[in-house]
């Protein structure tokens, strides 16, 4: 019984540990630059080469409102965009501009790494 309580407590500690302690900044940066910067730009301000070619135009993610959303809902914003794009907007914009991204098998770590990279990137502004 005592071992079971310790195991549950340890699991809770690991679950509630901040995601940044597990994040891999290099992986997050690499994913962002390869899959997001073409529209959002290296600074996340919506200034990438395809930003004006999407309809609606690519949003500026380096705003206080978006930073608050990332902090209030860690991982939720990034994963919801990646796993369920806004209709066909992202694939259509890429397709119409001849951009072919290789398929990516997203992992929980990728989502966490990308979220943490974006939080750090936007905090610099």
C-alpha positions in Angstrom: 0.0 0.0 0.0 2.8 2.4 0.9 4.6 1.7 -2.4 1.4 2.4 -4.3 1.0 5.8 -2.6 4.6 6.7 -3.3 4.2 5.6 -7.0 1.0 7.7 -7.3 2.7 10.7 -5.7 5.7 10.3 -8.0 3.5 10.1 -11.1 1.7 13.2 -10.0 5.0 15.1 -9.5 6.2 14.0 -13.0 2.9 14.9 -14.6 2.7 18.4 -13.1 6.4 19.1 -13.6 6.8 22.2 -15.9 7.1 21.2 -19.5 10.2 23.4 -20.0 12.2 21.1 -17.8 11.7 18.3 -20.3 11.8 20.4 -23.5 14.6 20.2 -26.1 15.2 23.7 -27.4 17.1 22.6 -30.5 14.3 20.3 -31.5 11.7 23.0 -31.1 13.8 25.5 -33.1 14.4 23.0 -35.9 10.7 22.2 -36.2 9.7 25.8 -36.1 12.2 26.9 -38.8 11.4 23.9 -41.0 7.6 23.9 -40.7 6.4 27.3 -39.3 8.8 30.1 -40.3 7.8 30.0 -44.0 4.6 31.7 -43.0 5.2 33.1 -39.5 8.8 34.3 -40.1 11.8 33.6 -37.9 10.5 36.2 -35.4 6.9 34.8 -35.3 5.6 38.2 -36.4 3.8 36.9 -39.5 6.6 38.1 -41.9 7.6 34.8 -43.6 7.7 34.5 -47.4 4.2 33.0 -47.5 2.6 35.3 -44.9 0.8 37.5 -47.4 -0.2 34.6 -49.6 -2.6 33.0 -47.2 -6.1 34.1 -46.8 -6.6 35.2 -44.1 -3.1 36.6 -43.8 -0.7 34.8 -41.4 -1.1 36.3 -38.0 1.6 37.9 -35.9 2.3 35.5 -33.0 4.6 37.8 -31.2 1.8 39.7 -29.5 1.1 39.9 -25.8 -2.3 38.3 -26.4 -0.8 35.3 -28.1 2.0 35.0 -25.5 -0.7 34.9 -22.8 -2.6 32.1 -24.7 0.6 30.1 -24.9 1.3 30.5 -21.2 -2.4 29.9 -20.1 -2.8 26.8 -22.3 0.7 25.3 -22.6 0.9 22.9 -25.5 -2.8 23.2 -26.4 -2.5 26.1 -28.9 0.5 24.5 -30.7 -1.0 21.0 -30.8 -4.4 22.2 -31.9 -3.0 24.1 -34.9 -0.7 21.2 -35.9 -3.1 18.4 -35.4 -6.2 20.1 -36.7 -5.3 23.0 -39.0 -7.9 25.8 -39.6 -9.8 23.9 -42.2 -7.6 23.5 -45.3 -5.9 26.9 -44.8 -2.3 25.6 -44.0 -2.2 22.7 -46.6 -3.9 24.9 -49.2 -1.5 27.8 -48.8 1.5 25.4 -49.0 0.0 23.6 -52.0 -0.9 26.8 -53.9 2.7 28.0 -53.5 4.4 24.8 -54.5 5.8 24.1 -51.0 6.1 20.4 -50.2 6.8 19.5 -46.6 7.7 16.0 -45.8 5.3 14.2 -43.6 6.1 14.4 -39.9 5.1 11.9 -37.2 4.4 14.3 -34.4 5.3 13.2 -30.9 4.3 14.6 -27.5 8.0 15.7 -27.2 7.8 17.6 -30.5 4.7 19.5 -29.5 6.3 20.3 -26.1 9.6 21.4 -27.7 7.8 23.5 -30.3 5.6 25.2 -27.6 8.6 25.9 -25.4 10.6 27.3 -28.3 7.8 29.6 -29.3 7.3 30.8 -25.8 11.0 31.7 -25.6 11.0 33.3 -29.1 8.0 35.5 -28.3 9.3 36.4 -24.9 12.4 37.9 -26.6 10.3 40.6 -28.3 
